[in-house]
Amino acid sequence: MFHGYSNEFNTFPMDGFEPIDDTVPPDDMRVPLLTLPPLARQFFVPELTDKPQNPIMDTLKRALELKSTPLLFKFPRELESLAVDTSLDSRPQKSSSEFWRDALTRNLGIRNKALSWDRLRPSHPSQASSTGFLSEQDDLVFAAARYHTNLRLRDPTIDMMYVTQSNIFNALKMTVLGTSSVYFTWNSATERFVQAGVEDKTGYILIDGKDEVVSQSLISRFITIGTLLRRLETFLTSLRARSARYGPTVHAYAHALATIIAHLRQLLAKCLPVNDPLFPQSTLTGVWKHSEIYEETFVALAELYGRDEQKIPEEYPTFDPSPVTLLSSIYSHLERHIERQSPRTIIAIFAFMLTHVSHDYLQQISRSVGYGTDSVKKSSRGRSEALNRNSFEDEDEEHEEDIFDILERVGETFPEFFPRRLLDILPAAQKSLILLERAQPDHPMLQRTMTQGTIQWFWTESLIEAAWKGYYPGGRSETADEFNGRLPPSVKDSNVDQELAIFRIFDMEPGANSATSTALAKTQTMIQSLQSFVDVFPISLPSITPTLSHLTSLVLAPLVDHASTLSAALLAIFLTPSSSTQDTLNFEAHLTLLRSYLLLTSPPFKSRLAAALFSDKTAGEVDNKAHGVAIRSLRRRPSSKKTTCDENPAEQQRAWAVGLAPSLLERETWPPVGADLSYFLRTVIVDSIDDGWSGISEECEKGENVKSRVLEEAEYRLGFAIRDLPTGSGRDKWLNPLSIEALDFLYMDYKPPAALEVLITPDILSKYKRVFAFILRLMRVEHAVTSLFRMTRSPTQPLFPTLTPSRKALFYFRFVAQSFVSNFSAYVFDTVISGNFNPFLTRLSMHGKDENESEVNASFSDVFALAKSHSALLDDILTACLLRSGQRAVGEVLRSALELILEFTVIAGQLYRGRVAEYEAATLLEDISKKFFSRVTTLTKVLRGLADKNGLSERTMLLQGSMPGAETPRKPTGGADALYHLLIRLDLGEYWMASRQ
């Protein structure tokens, strides 16, 4: 039968039903459409009367009316006919109270009265229920009712699967172990467990009596555990395939992860909290609650390895096999969990991982500084002994690897949890061990076998308190009970028993099986070790090490102390004077040689070198001093009679390089390289060492009348050499003997012992050579000014016989130039070199001594700090001489002033030899004088500006060298600070300042 509806009522909601097709019935089946009755109002609000309201009385009246009215259940009008019971007419009427009382106490029978199609299935429960709510019925009954009322569950794109609690529990037990089950399978593309058989649909698994939200909430925890476990196993498989190439730290990293996974898998296999009093029954909710700690553990491990559940395989981070990165990552995660107060199990697992993964790395760091092992091998010892006994000869005969190449291979990157003090001294200590093996292989720190034990982590309160008192665990496998039994005063050495433990298998009876020989037993042993580690792990760190950083400092404290001792031992070898004739490592003696020769502070060497390279004689004069015989004896000695310029036409045509020795120009080529120059310069070194032996030996010897081995080898370590300088436009001035750069091709080299190369580096030697070249330029100008005095000393033959003003200007320039050069030379040797070098030597001699003036007696932490101080000393000297690259502008002004003086003397020499007319020379000399005065004025102006900028003029400065016999100040003059001394020497009366104004 079909029912028709008018258009007026065709908008009734049809939720829950399929729409009715608009089928038109035949004419014979049509019935007239009746108008539906109107809907009556279900309530009304009575009109208020116009009188005062009395709520109390109205409430009492309403209560009386309710008592007098029977309470009958009112059915809707549509159901009144269905609810009419014809038998009620013959039954006596009951009051409402009796009706509900009978309904409560009547017997419902033994069968369920709920009527539905689901009742036809055999498994439908037939037992009567005491409630009428479907949600309180059997789980399957409620699930069937939800299925018929929720249309979304019948969506073809949604795949619903109804499972019982026992079935889903068995499936989830396999899933948490990382194995596919009938309901969940592993998707290798996304690396996660997905619902089986769903394909492109959206799948839901509904547990008995629970909707998809509750079911998914219960299942998600187990899916997360299984997914993360499987991801970690996949990562472990790929890591094991590469761990052999990455070294022991990565291998330990993989082994620790395998142990943790095996341990957690064993705990998950038990799954049911049988002995848990909170969950006496093995329900799914109980297992879900019991698995919470495992989910947190796997989430923490996945975060460490970058395998979070939300990430897809393409988002996994690239694995970095560096031990520093691995250990820093583990430490940072452990520290984060300690700060968050995560469960003790998670903290213990991360501590276990840090302990085992860092073991090999900590031993490697310990060996790199000689801690706990005998770090000296016989091969390296023999090589180092030869270097110490006859260092110079063996350095030539035997080619050894460059010490700087060895030191560069020493890593300077360490885990971030290393204390700051250890990071500061560890690189220096590692390099100090290499240098100590080369410098003194028989040193006590290298000969004896260390008994400090090994650096390892400890976590229990008893071990931490013992370490706080200075007693550290001695081995990796030592337990807390064994360690407590060996506390002072007695200390046991169990290394022998541990080494013989591997031979216990031979003590067993024939046919007996050693369980420890199988890989499975070893894995089980590691799992038991992890379980024991977790069981004894404290809930919190003790009060003496409240944070992980404090514990780290305590664990690494022995390594810090040993590194400091090692660096101090090497430093003492270089700074402690020795009376032995085989001592070649006295750093102070080597510095004395460098100062005497490369900085030309030795009077015998400076005078002989000046005689070899320079001359203050006028043209035509012959120097017959004894030190000039060496080179000229190889040629025909010219007549001692003074020859004039007119008697030697070749000499007249050749330019006179004022200030240079005439012997350097005999070949008529520049630079004058050859065997003559090499022989003569070598003679200068040998003769100056012999002449100045007593003075230097007194400075180097400390209370012993034994010649220092350093002085014996000085003539072999010092030597002159010729460098290749660039050529081209504006860069070939060194090819002109008239230029101030004429001697830049010549430099002096020094070859220190191999063990001292770290203190006298090639970079430091290059700074010495720059100062040496600068001093040669200064000495050239000094001798040129002296030659100018010789040229103008004759009152009967003046350079300007007819031009009196030019002659007076010449005398004035001669005085100013001589004053400028002499003051600047005294400044270089007295203020710059002596003022910086002498306090540094004093500081070396006072190292380790108890002095009140800590400002000067600042001890060096290691040899590398000493090398930095040595380099800083040369930097100050270069700065004070205006030779640094940052002082190029003002340094060019100084160089130009010196060059103008040399150019002035060259023109005066040409005038002296008659090569230039008097009036031409007057004009040239006048131009040079103006330029020189301008350069000096600019120089003093710049120096005044630097002094005012740095506040040097307000300080109390002591002029070194101005008072003969005065005690040299122990405070170094410095670099930029010394420029104020130069300003005072050049412009004490502010002459140049007044002339500028």
Secondary structure, 3 states (H helix, E strand, C coil): CCCCCCHHHCCCCCCCCCCCCCCCCCHHHCCCCCCCCCCCCCCCCCCCCCCCCCHHHHHHHHHHHHHHCCCCCCCCHHHHHHHCCHHHHCCCCCCHHHHHHHHHHCCCCCCCCCCCHHHHCCCCCCCCCCCCCHHHCCHHHHHHHHHHHCHHHHCCCEEEEEECHHHHHHHHHHHCCCCCCCCEEEECCCCEEEECCCCCCEEEEEECCCCHHHHHHHHHHHHHHHHHHHHHHHHHHHHHHHHHHHCHHHHHHHHHHHHHHHHHHHHHHHCCCCCCCCCCCCCHHHHHHHCHHHHHHHHHHHHHHCCCCCCCHHHCCCCCCCHHHHHHHHHHHHHHHHHHCCCHHHHHHHHHHHHHHHHHHHHHHHHHCCCCCCCCCHHHHHHHHHHHHCHHHHHHHCCCCCHHHHHHCCCCCCCCCCCHHHHHHHHHHHHHHHHHHHHCCCCHHHHCCCCCCCCCCCCCHHHHHHHHCCCCCCCCCCCHHHHHHCCCCCCCCCHHHHHHHHHHHHHCCCCCCCHHHCHHHHHHHHHHHHHHHHHHCCCCCCCCCCCHHHHHHHHCHHHHHHHHHHHHHHHHHHHCCCCCCCCCCCHHHHHHHHHHHHCCCCHHHHHHHHHHHECCCCCCCCCCCHHHHHHHCCCCCCCCCCCCCCCCHHHHHCCCCCCECHHHHCCCCCCCCCHHHHHHHHHHHHHHHHHCHHHHHHHHCCCCCCCCHHHHCHHHHEEEEECCCCCCCCCCHHHCCCCCCCCCCEEEEECCCHHHCCCCCHHHHHHHHHHHHHHHHHHHHHHHHHHHHHHCCCCCCCCCCCCHHHHHHHHHHHHHHHHHHHHHHHHHHHHHHHHHHHHHHHHHHCCCCCCCCCCCCCCCCCHHHHHHHHHHHHHHHHHHCCCCHHHHHHHHHHHHHHHHHHHHHHHHHHHHCCCCCHHHHHHHHHHHHHHHHHHHHHHHHHHHHHHHHHCHHHCCCCCCCCCCCCCCCCCCCCCHHHHHHHHHHHCCCCHHHHHHC
